[in-house]
Amino acid sequence: STAAWRFSGGGWRGGHASSPEESRADVCVKTVPKRGWKEAVGVVTLRGATPAVIEYTEIGQHRAQELGDDSNLKYNAANICLQAYSLDFLCGPALEFPTLWHIARKDIATVDGKKPGIKLEGFIFDPFEAAKNFRLLQVDRAAEFSAIKNASDSGKPDTPQTALASLSRLHREWLRKAGAKIPPDDAEGNGPTCEISPLVSYRGEGLESLATARDFSSDPILVE
């Protein structure tokens, strides 16, 4: 299954958008630009005239590669499952929305080993279609999202190690901006493992006095 690690506060503000409360939205959704058309992630778009998520297993190669007028991917709002719902929506339209079954072809563990099979999946975002007031924000992937989909030894991206590297990169940048003397990352963006407890700082705020008073030459760098 796909898990996503959200490691930054970010907030719901961006561009002309406002908070879910201020906009009176039924649903607010955060998305990030896709890394490329082959990225195995669903996209938020319109199905007919209503908001929906089209899974990567459903969109097809031709549509996944379509470009918009700006030469970027037409379907470029990757769904990262960061969503806010109003209670009125959850207790009304979402509760009454019928389950939609999606077909997923996967290897399924059996008593005789893994066998190709079909799974029927229902998703938390299917009731988007029932929202009358829907808001979407596209946010900075580096600051808000790093997926965990594969095992560490799989040779694929989106592992616990790549998520840790993303978190460390973000937190090193927070400390540098606050005045900490941490050597620059290498050409591939790597540096010492770094983690700042959310009890100390949620979005990089309030680190100035700590950043100038402490030695950050150790690895890992833990701020708690």
C-alpha positions as CSV (number, residue, x, y, z in Angstrom):
1,S,0.0,0.0,0.0
2,T,1.0,3.6,-0.4
3,A,1.8,5.7,2.6
4,A,2.7,9.4,2.5
5,W,4.7,11.2,5.1
6,R,3.8,14.8,5.7
7,F,6.6,16.5,7.5
8,S,5.8,20.2,7.4
9,G,3.0,22.4,8.6
10,G,2.6,24.4,5.4
11,G,-0.8,25.8,6.3
12,W,-3.7,26.1,3.9
13,R,-2.7,29.5,2.6
14,G,-1.3,29.9,-0.9
15,G,-1.9,32.1,-3.9
16,H,-5.5,33.3,-3.7
17,A,-6.6,30.5,-1.5
18,S,-7.7,30.8,2.1
19,S,-8.3,28.5,5.0
20,P,-11.2,26.0,4.8
21,E,-13.1,28.0,7.3
22,E,-12.6,31.3,5.5
23,S,-13.5,29.9,2.1
24,R,-16.5,28.0,3.4
25,A,-15.2,25.0,1.5
26,D,-16.6,21.5,1.8
27,V,-13.1,20.1,0.9
28,C,-9.6,21.6,0.7
29,V,-6.9,19.5,-0.9
30,K,-3.1,19.9,-1.2
31,T,-1.3,18.7,-4.3
32,V,2.2,18.8,-5.6
33,P,3.5,18.9,-9.2
34,K,4.3,15.4,-10.6
35,R,7.9,14.4,-11.0
36,G,7.1,13.2,-14.5
37,W,4.2,11.6,-16.3
38,K,5.3,8.1,-15.2
39,E,5.1,8.8,-11.5
40,A,2.8,6.3,-9.9
41,V,0.4,8.8,-8.3
42,G,-3.2,9.8,-8.8
43,V,-4.1,13.3,-10.0
44,V,-6.8,15.7,-8.9
45,T,-8.8,16.9,-11.8
46,L,-12.4,17.1,-13.1
47,R,-14.4,14.0,-14.0
48,G,-17.1,15.5,-16.1
49,A,-17.9,18.7,-14.2
50,T,-17.1,17.4,-10.7
51,P,-13.7,17.2,-8.8
52,A,-12.2,13.7,-8.6
53,V,-9.0,11.8,-8.3
54,I,-8.0,9.7,-11.3
55,E,-5.6,7.0,-10.2
56,Y,-2.4,6.3,-12.2
57,T,-3.8,2.9,-13.0
58,E,-6.8,4.4,-14.6
59,I,-5.5,7.5,-16.5
60,G,-3.7,5.7,-19.3
61,Q,-0.4,6.5,-20.9
62,H,-1.7,8.9,-23.6
63,R,-3.6,11.1,-21.2
64,A,-0.9,11.0,-18.6
65,Q,1.5,12.5,-21.1
66,E,-0.8,15.3,-22.4
67,L,0.6,18.8,-22.1
68,G,-1.2,22.0,-21.4
69,D,-0.8,25.4,-23.1
70,D,2.1,26.2,-20.8
71,S,4.0,23.0,-22.0
72,N,3.7,21.4,-18.5
73,L,1.7,18.2,-17.9
74,K,-2.0,18.8,-18.3
75,Y,-2.7,16.5,-15.4
76,N,-0.1,17.8,-12.9
77,A,-1.9,18.0,-9.6
78,A,-0.5,14.9,-7.8
79,N,-2.8,13.7,-5.0
80,I,-0.8,13.4,-1.8
81,C,-3.8,12.7,0.5
82,L,-3.5,15.9,2.5
83,Q,-7.2,17.0,2.8
84,A,-9.4,19.0,5.1
85,Y,-13.1,18.5,5.2
86,S,-15.9,20.5,6.8
87,L,-17.9,18.6,9.5
88,D,-21.1,19.4,7.6
89,F,-19.7,17.7,4.5
90,L,-18.5,14.6,6.4
91,C,-21.8,14.2,8.3
92,G,-23.9,14.8,5.2
93,P,-22.9,14.3,1.5
94,A,-19.8,12.3,2.3
95,L,-21.7,9.9,4.6
96,E,-24.4,9.4,2.0
97,F,-22.0,9.0,-0.9
98,P,-22.1,5.4,-2.3
99,T,-18.8,3.5,-2.4
100,L,-17.0,3.5,-5.7
101,W,-15.0,0.4,-6.4
102,H,-11.6,0.8,-8.3
103,I,-9.9,-2.1,-9.9
104,A,-6.3,-2.7,-8.9
105,R,-4.3,-5.5,-10.5
106,K,-1.6,-6.6,-8.1
107,D,0.3,-9.7,-6.9
108,I,-1.6,-11.1,-4.0
109,A,-0.1,-13.3,-1.3
110,T,-1.7,-16.7,-1.1
111,V,-0.8,-20.0,0.6
112,D,0.8,-21.0,-2.7
113,G,2.9,-17.8,-2.9
114,K,2.1,-14.6,-4.7
115,K,-0.4,-14.8,-7.5
116,P,-1.7,-12.1,-10.0
117,G,-5.0,-10.9,-8.9
118,I,-7.6,-8.1,-8.8
119,K,-8.4,-6.0,-5.8
120,L,-11.4,-3.8,-5.4
121,E,-10.4,-0.6,-3.6
122,G,-12.5,2.3,-2.3
123,F,-10.8,5.6,-1.5
124,I,-11.4,8.4,1.1
125,F,-11.3,10.9,-1.8
126,D,-14.1,9.4,-3.8
127,P,-16.7,11.7,-2.2
128,F,-14.9,14.8,-3.7
129,E,-17.6,14.4,-6.3
130,A,-20.3,15.4,-3.8
131,A,-18.5,18.6,-2.8
132,K,-20.3,21.8,-3.9
133,N,-17.4,24.1,-2.8
134,F,-14.0,22.5,-3.6
135,R,-10.6,24.2,-3.1
136,L,-7.2,23.0,-4.3
137,L,-3.7,24.2,-3.4
138,Q,-0.5,23.2,-5.2
139,V,2.4,23.3,-2.7
140,D,6.1,22.8,-2.7
141,R,6.9,19.1,-2.6
142,A,10.3,19.6,-0.9
143,A,8.6,21.4,2.0
144,E,5.5,19.2,2.4
145,F,5.7,15.7,1.0
146,S,7.8,12.7,0.6
147,A,6.2,9.4,-0.2
148,I,6.9,6.0,1.3
149,K,5.8,3.3,-1.1
150,N,8.7,0.8,-1.4
151,A,11.0,-1.2,0.9
152,S,14.4,0.1,1.6
153,D,16.2,-2.6,-0.4
154,S,13.8,-2.4,-3.4
155,G,16.1,-0.3,-5.6
156,K,13.1,2.0,-6.2
157,P,12.4,5.6,-5.1
158,D,10.0,6.6,-2.3
159,T,11.5,4.5,0.5
160,P,11.9,5.3,4.3
161,Q,15.5,6.3,3.4
162,T,14.4,8.8,0.7
163,A,11.8,10.3,3.1
164,L,14.4,10.7,5.8
165,A,16.7,12.4,3.4
166,S,14.0,14.8,2.4
167,L,13.1,15.6,6.0
168,S,16.8,16.1,6.9
169,R,17.3,18.4,3.9
170,L,14.4,20.5,4.9
171,H,15.4,20.8,8.5
172,R,19.0,21.6,7.7
173,E,17.7,24.5,5.6
174,W,15.6,25.7,8.5
175,L,18.6,25.8,10.8
176,R,20.8,27.5,8.2
177,K,18.2,30.2,7.7
178,A,18.1,30.7,11.5
179,G,21.9,31.2,11.5
180,A,23.3,27.8,12.2
181,K,26.7,27.0,10.7
182,I,26.1,23.7,8.9
183,P,28.3,22.8,5.9
184,P,26.5,23.1,2.5
185,D,24.9,19.9,1.1
186,D,26.8,18.1,-1.6
187,A,25.9,18.2,-5.3
188,E,23.2,15.6,-4.8
189,G,21.6,17.4,-1.9
190,N,23.0,15.1,0.8
191,G,24.3,16.1,4.2
192,P,24.1,15.1,7.8
193,T,20.9,13.5,9.1
194,C,18.9,16.2,10.8
195,E,15.6,16.2,12.6
196,I,13.9,19.0,14.5
197,S,11.2,18.0,17.0
198,P,7.8,19.6,16.2
199,L,7.7,20.5,19.9
200,V,10.7,22.8,19.1
201,S,9.6,24.2,15.7
202,Y,6.7,23.3,13.4
203,R,7.6,25.2,10.3
204,G,11.1,26.5,11.0
205,E,10.0,29.3,13.3
206,G,11.7,30.3,16.6
207,L,15.1,28.6,15.9
208,E,17.4,31.7,15.9
209,S,18.6,31.6,19.5
210,L,19.2,27.8,19.4
211,A,20.9,28.0,15.9
212,T,23.6,30.5,17.1
213,A,24.2,28.9,20.5
214,R,24.8,25.3,19.5
215,D,27.5,23.3,17.7
216,F,26.0,21.5,14.7
217,S,29.0,19.5,13.6
218,S,27.6,16.1,14.8
219,D,25.8,13.6,12.6
220,P,23.0,13.1,13.2
221,I,21.8,16.5,14.2
222,L,18.9,16.1,16.7
223,V,17.0,19.1,18.0
224,E,14.5,18.2,20.7
